[in-house]
Amino acid sequence: MDTARAQNALPMENPAILPNLKSLADDGATFTQAITTAPWTLPSHASMFTGQYTRDHGTHAGSKLFTPKFEPLPELLRNEGYDTVGISNNTWISPTFGFDKGFEDFYQSWELFSSDTDLSDVIRNNQNWNTKLYQLLQRVRWSEAHRSLGNALYAKFFQNRYDDGALLTNHRIKKWIGERSESDRPFFMFVNYIEPHLDYDPPRSFRYKHLPDDISPEKADDANQDQWGYVSGDVQMEGWEFRALEALYNAELEYLDYRLGNIVSFLRKQGIFENTFIAVLGDHGENIGEHGLMDHQYSLHDTLLHVPLILHYPESISERTVIESQVEIRDLFPTILDITGVQSPDLDSISENKLLSTEVSRDRTFAEYVTPQPAIETLEQRVDDAAEEISKFDRTLRCIRTDAWKFVQGSDGSEWLFDLRNDPEEINNVVNDHSKRTQRLSKKLEEVYGPMTTVGSSNMDEVDDSTQKRLEELGYI
């Protein structure tokens, strides 16, 4: 569940919004302190597929291509006889960035048909139709013209008209599973649903269900959703806007829960639910005005790092289990290899913490934000007067989190210490009041990540025009 944060997306906290996830959790395991390794999509998915921290797998805004040093999870499973399929609604998680490794089939929400030619940028641009037609004729391969043109027209006129891809995704899941109904081979399916990512635009039947009484639907629709305008200081926002946005965010989650429930019902009808391992999680969270931020960049607060994680696996979990100790989402890698009996690569950098073992807890978790994305230069070009204020985000961040404390360190020399038990919202920086604790946590950070360094800057020059356009539509300017 792309961009799902724990404070809204844990079913035990929001059973009315997430009834289907609650039903899944009631016969499964819920991890109330699951921590992601990075606050945004690209590095966090790489951690899921490799069991590594960001510095180890090397995929982040300064090095966007997923090029693991060993076979990632889908490839390991495929080599052991699993049919593998990936379905993604987020442009970062696509063949463009190397995330199709090991998948026999890979589907993208912006493509109605599988095609090697992407013409969506031509169809979307503002040039006249004579110019568009000329560009189309130059780029299309006639052997797959119907697919390429169909995808371009779909992206222009139909994509995201109803939702952000969940409806089409569910259709693809059912079709793929249905077409292999006679197969006796096991399968591995990875799905990225992009609800509730900005913009928060749930279907109308869900859209206004969670609005506070003092905010009308018309007023909610006027709430600012330009995250970079707000972060850069170009747009001023009032408190009601953030309350409206969180209500729309909850509506997105409720809609996604409805779609997930539909898939669970389908698996039951197919007779495969009871012998299927299912993991539902957030890759990262979201700031909805907290800490003066929107979206999921420039920060390592728990609003971004604390995510929902629910496992369904009948052979190991016969009744509701709640694990309150810390785990990391990279722990999914050894967990899945363990239950499938597939050998894990022998590397010290890979997690060995199996989520279904009797001793699953971690006494500390780690996260890192290697390179700002979007680049600070991009925001500075947008708002000249706020350049000095924006420049503070131009830094690497890393943190260590225990049950009681969280220490965050920046490459610019900044440090934060939060007392999580007395200040769970991470409002008060008490680093100056606990020098010895700060030194101990800083030492632990260095043991995992090495000396603090800044790793390059975000560069979009390597990304083609159509991919850049899709990323801009997701807010990744």
PENOR-V974933 format. One record per residue. N is the residue number from 1. RES is the residue in one small letter. NEAR is the number of other C-alpha atoms within 12 Angstrom. Layout:
n-><N;N>
res-><RES;RES>
near-><NEAR;NEAR>
//
This chain:
n-><1;2;3;4;5;6;7;8;9;10;11;12;13;14;15;16;17;18;19;20;21;22;23;24;25;26;27;28;29;30;31;32;33;34;35;36;37;38;39;40;41;42;43;44;45;46;47;48;49;50;51;52;53;54;55;56;57;58;59;60;61;62;63;64;65;66;67;68;69;70;71;72;73;74;75;76;77;78;79;80;81;82;83;84;85;86;87;88;89;90;91;92;93;94;95;96;97;98;99;100;101;102;103;104;105;106;107;108;109;110;111;112;113;114;115;116;117;118;119;120;121;122;123;124;125;126;127;128;129;130;131;132;133;134;135;136;137;138;139;140;141;142;143;144;145;146;147;148;149;150;151;152;153;154;155;156;157;158;159;160;161;162;163;164;165;166;167;168;169;170;171;172;173;174;175;176;177;178;179;180;181;182;183;184;185;186;187;188;189;190;191;192;193;194;195;196;197;198;199;200;201;202;203;204;205;206;207;208;209;210;211;212;213;214;215;216;217;218;219;220;221;222;223;224;225;226;227;228;229;230;231;232;233;234;235;236;237;238;239;240;241;242;243;244;245;246;247;248;249;250;251;252;253;254;255;256;257;258;259;260;261;262;263;264;265;266;267;268;269;270;271;272;273;274;275;276;277;278;279;280;281;282;283;284;285;286;287;288;289;290;291;292;293;294;295;296;297;298;299;300;301;302;303;304;305;306;307;308;309;310;311;312;313;314;315;316;317;318;319;320;321;322;323;324;325;326;327;328;329;330;331;332;333;334;335;336;337;338;339;340;341;342;343;344;345;346;347;348;349;350;351;352;353;354;355;356;357;358;359;360;361;362;363;364;365;366;367;368;369;370;371;372;373;374;375;376;377;378;379;380;381;382;383;384;385;386;387;388;389;390;391;392;393;394;395;396;397;398;399;400;401;402;403;404;405;406;407;408;409;410;411;412;413;414;415;416;417;418;419;420;421;422;423;424;425;426;427;428;429;430;431;432;433;434;435;436;437;438;439;440;441;442;443;444;445;446;447;448;449;450;451;452;453;454;455;456;457;458;459;460;461;462;463;464;465;466;467;468;469;470;471;472;473;474;475;476;477>
res-><m;d;t;a;r;a;q;n;a;l;p;m;e;n;p;a;i;l;p;n;l;k;s;l;a;d;d;g;a;t;f;t;q;a;i;t;t;a;p;w;t;l;p;s;h;a;s;m;f;t;g;q;y;t;r;d;h;g;t;h;a;g;s;k;l;f;t;p;k;f;e;p;l;p;e;l;l;r;n;e;g;y;d;t;v;g;i;s;n;n;t;w;i;s;p;t;f;g;f;d;k;g;f;e;d;f;y;q;s;w;e;l;f;s;s;d;t;d;l;s;d;v;i;r;n;n;q;n;w;n;t;k;l;y;q;l;l;q;r;v;r;w;s;e;a;h;r;s;l;g;n;a;l;y;a;k;f;f;q;n;r;y;d;d;g;a;l;l;t;n;h;r;i;k;k;w;i;g;e;r;s;e;s;d;r;p;f;f;m;f;v;n;y;i;e;p;h;l;d;y;d;p;p;r;s;f;r;y;k;h;l;p;d;d;i;s;p;e;k;a;d;d;a;n;q;d;q;w;g;y;v;s;g;d;v;q;m;e;g;w;e;f;r;a;l;e;a;l;y;n;a;e;l;e;y;l;d;y;r;l;g;n;i;v;s;f;l;r;k;q;g;i;f;e;n;t;f;i;a;v;l;g;d;h;g;e;n;i;g;e;h;g;l;m;d;h;q;y;s;l;h;d;t;l;l;h;v;p;l;i;l;h;y;p;e;s;i;s;e;r;t;v;i;e;s;q;v;e;i;r;d;l;f;p;t;i;l;d;i;t;g;v;q;s;p;d;l;d;s;i;s;e;n;k;l;l;s;t;e;v;s;r;d;r;t;f;a;e;y;v;t;p;q;p;a;i;e;t;l;e;q;r;v;d;d;a;a;e;e;i;s;k;f;d;r;t;l;r;c;i;r;t;d;a;w;k;f;v;q;g;s;d;g;s;e;w;l;f;d;l;r;n;d;p;e;e;i;n;n;v;v;n;d;h;s;k;r;t;q;r;l;s;k;k;l;e;e;v;y;g;p;m;t;t;v;g;s;s;n;m;d;e;v;d;d;s;t;q;k;r;l;e;e;l;g;y;i>
near-><42;45;50;49;45;39;34;36;50;42;37;30;20;24;22;24;30;30;27;32;43;34;29;39;38;25;25;31;40;41;39;33;36;51;50;54;52;54;49;48;49;46;46;47;51;48;45;44;47;47;42;44;40;45;39;30;34;32;41;40;41;29;31;37;29;36;26;34;19;24;29;36;46;36;31;30;34;27;21;22;21;25;28;32;34;35;39;39;38;45;37;37;41;36;29;28;29;25;44;33;33;31;33;26;28;36;38;41;37;42;38;29;26;24;27;23;30;38;40;36;33;34;30;26;21;12;14;13;14;13;15;23;18;15;21;28;17;15;21;27;18;16;12;19;23;21;24;32;35;27;33;33;25;26;33;25;17;20;28;27;19;19;32;38;39;42;29;30;38;33;22;29;34;25;18;26;29;19;12;18;18;11;14;12;16;23;31;35;34;37;40;43;41;41;46;46;47;36;31;41;36;37;28;18;17;27;31;31;28;30;27;21;15;14;24;21;23;14;20;31;25;19;31;31;33;31;36;38;26;29;39;33;25;23;21;21;26;16;18;24;32;34;27;37;44;42;35;42;44;42;36;44;49;39;43;42;36;30;31;36;25;24;31;29;21;21;25;16;16;21;15;23;20;23;19;25;34;36;36;41;46;48;50;49;46;46;40;44;29;25;23;26;32;37;45;43;45;39;43;47;46;44;39;45;47;43;43;49;46;43;40;35;33;25;18;23;27;17;19;23;27;28;27;20;24;35;43;49;51;43;41;43;39;38;37;39;34;23;25;24;15;23;23;31;24;15;17;13;26;34;36;33;30;27;41;36;21;12;15;27;28;27;22;26;41;45;46;50;50;48;40;40;40;37;29;33;26;25;32;26;20;23;23;18;15;23;22;17;18;32;24;25;32;35;34;41;41;47;45;45;43;31;26;23;31;45;44;41;42;31;25;18;17;22;29;35;38;36;27;22;14;16;17;21;21;27;20;18;26;23;24;17;15;20;16;13;24;29;22;18;32;31;20;27;30;19;14;26;29;15;19;28;22;27;25;20;25;29;25;25;14;17;23;20;20;25;31;24;27;31;28;24;23;33;26;35;29>
//
